[in-house]
């Protein structure tokens, strides 16, 4: 179970989470031959740059 992290700013408290769904055209298998590995690297790099956490 993940721990709940709340952020606060002046007079508000919030916990913001997004759910991203990846749907390739025609439902083809596109995350093959190292594409999945590279995609994971890019997401981790962007998460570090913008200071957010990827849960799964």
Phi, psi and omega in degrees: 000133180277148179279148181276129179243124180248143177249151179228152180206117182052263185243021179230156174230133184213159173222109187253124179227145179237147177244117183254131179246128180256114181239102178288155180297135179062016178054036177283157175278107183249346181268061180233166176056046175087355180294319180297319179296315180294320178298318179297318178299316180295318180296318178295321179295315180293321179298320178292319182296318183262005174058055171232167186248134174265119184280313178222000000 
